[in-house]
Amino acid sequence: MADIYLYNTLGRKKELFVPLDPPHVGMYSCGPTVYDYAHIGHMRRYVGDDVLKRLLGFNSFQVKHVMNITDVGHLTSDADTGEDKIEKSAAEKGKSAFEIAKFFEEQFFASTDALNIGRPNIVCRATEHINEQIALIKKLEENGYTYITDDGIYFDTSKLKDYGRLAGGKEGIRPGARVDIAGKKHPTDFALWKFSPKDKKRQMEWDSPWGVAFPGWHIECSAMSMKYLGETFDIHSGGVDHIAVHHTNEIAQSEGATGKDPVKYWVHYEFLQVDGQKMSKSLKNTYTVDDVKKKGFDPMALRYLFLTAYYRDPLNFTWKSLEAAQSALEKLRTQVAALGKQQPRTTISQEKNEKVDEYRDKFIKSVNDDMNTATGLAVMWEMLKSNIPSEDKYDLAITFDEVLGLKLGEYTAPIVNIPQEVEKLVAKRENLRKAGDYRDADKLRIKVEEKGFIVEDTPGGSRLTPKR
């Protein structure tokens, strides 16, 4: 088992990954708020979670992966003001809140399935864990961390001496950006339980020791992560937008209830930009996986594109970059599929055996270094261009794909009808190459391309692929 290093947001550095109870790993991912369509910006971080889970499995760890579905309690403002996103969407679309949540949850999973993102071991919905959330609030109340306002039950952040440490201290949580609510003691205090409006009937509300109400956004993740993974677990993941508010408040709640650090490693993914701009509805640049399909792209090309960048760096999406990713993926699939059809393995030299081991070690070192899939892909391409035997190339490619998740072993090259005229040109070109006449051979290559085919030279001879 090789060493894995992960960048831990809490310590602001890469750290050696040492689970609490090896080989078991507990991993919790903040899931979607199911009030609208999940877009490709969301998908970048879920591909990241999938790579992390695959990487841990590749290194012989056994991962228990839990993900929540926020189907209540996420207000339109992080300042605990505004409408519940689910209820607002339901009113706009003339549906029930439960119908809205179900529809967009299904859309989310259809998108992750299309990108070969493995399902979590446990998917837990906020509305199905109200009792656990109430119990956690009662524990916080007993420990002296709560107070009641006309608006709801709030967590008193002043009672926690290192509140905000995930965001770099209290200055990192931007307290001035939060709106004060009547009765709130401190700008950074946050809602645990919101009282239902007296003049309006909500679709989602529950009885509690404090009256009819609904949970705040943050309490669900603390309650459900502790239920399924214990009071302290290994990895918690999310987007960088979760650091300053949501995850900061999760730590506060969990610590206030148990007196323990809830999470050992915090992993956060950077944003996806579109044409150099932030993805937003106002700019009309929020694309879904279905939009990718409608433009004729394979969703797996989107996964490939995500893998070409370091997850902690912003990635700029353009349709041109997706086209380049699809071309690269098709080339990779075709090469690996061709290698899988080669003759049975033969004895190879010690030198080539060492090269096989070298490529395997280089790939493992790359991906184990904080999920550096971009370098891992570079090792894949370098290996395919090498002179090691075809059967070893195939085995390595399939092994590397256990982490990359591109389904290379499932690809079957489409049957292409090649005109007899083109076949003759290719055969003639192959004879010229064998005779060392590369100048005339290159002229024939150009003629073949003019007829709509690309010639690739491989150890097994020339291979034709149609031009896109």
DAZIHU-V192262 format. One record per helix or strand. SS is the DSSP state (helix for helix, strand for strand). FROM is the first residue (numbers start at 0). TO is the last residue. If there is no record, write none. Layout:
BEGIN
[[SS;FROM;TO] [SS;FROM;TO]]
END
This chain:
BEGIN
[[strand;4;7] [strand;12;15] [strand;20;20] [strand;23;28] [strand;32;32] [helix;39;57] [strand;61;69] [strand;74;74] [strand;83;83] [helix;84;92] [helix;96;113] [strand;121;124] [helix;125;127] [helix;129;141] [strand;145;147] [strand;151;154] [helix;156;158] [helix;164;166] [helix;169;172] [helix;174;176] [strand;189;194] [strand;205;205] [strand;212;214] [helix;216;228] [strand;232;238] [helix;239;257] [strand;262;268] [strand;271;273] [strand;276;277] [helix;288;293] [helix;298;306] [strand;314;316] [helix;318;338] [helix;349;367] [strand;368;368] [helix;372;383] [helix;389;403] [helix;407;409] [helix;419;433] [helix;437;449] [strand;452;457] [strand;460;465]]
END
